[in-house]
Amino acid sequence: MARKKKRVELSSENIEFQLENIVYKVVRYYPDKMTLDLLKFDLDGTKQNVQHFPFAHLPREIKKTIKPN
């Protein structure tokens, strides 16, 4: 039976990126599902919500920072 990998907390690393005038901050990473939890902010800094985001859709610079393996 395969072991589930635990989630990785990334909130302390302050990883942020911007897509389509929305700023995202990485909160945690789930290696078994290859997804992330992101906090979504407007450009003026107001928090909108938490969003699940696939790892494959991240910008290349962010992927290098997280290193999924």
N, C-alpha and C positions, 0 to 999 in steps of 0.2 A: 504494500500500500504506500502510495506517495505521501510524503509529508507536505503539509501546507506551509508556505513561507509566510511569516508574519508581516504585518505592515511596517513600513519604515517612516518614522516621523521626520519631516523635513521642515517643519515650521521654524525651527531655530536657525536655519541656514539662510533665511530671507531670499529665496529664489523667486524673482519676479520677471515677468515678460509681458509684452503688449501685443495684442492682436485686434485689429479693426476698432481702434479707439477704446478698447477695454483693457484694463490692467488686471493680470492674474497673478496671484501669489500661491505658490505650491505649499500645501499643508502636509499631505502624506502620500505615500506611494505603496501600491499593492502589487508586489512582484508576481503573485500567482495569476492575477487577472490582467497584468500589464496596464493598469489604470492609475489615475491620480485623483486626489481631491484637491480642488482649487478654490480659493476665495476670489470672487469676482468683484471688481471695483470699477466705478466710472472714472473718467479722467479727473473729475473734481474731488475724488477721494471718498465718495459715498459707497458704502458696502452694499452689494446687491444680494448675493446668496453664495452657497457652496455648490460647486458643480463637479460632476464626475467627468473626467476627460481621458481619452485614450492616449497612451504613451506615444504611439506612432504619429500623432498629430502635433506633437510639440516641435518648436523650433530646434534646429540642430545644436545650437549653443547650450540649450537647456538639457538636451539629451546627454551631452557630454558631461555636464555637471552632475547629473543624477546617477549615471552609469548603472544600468539595470542588472548586470551580471554580478 
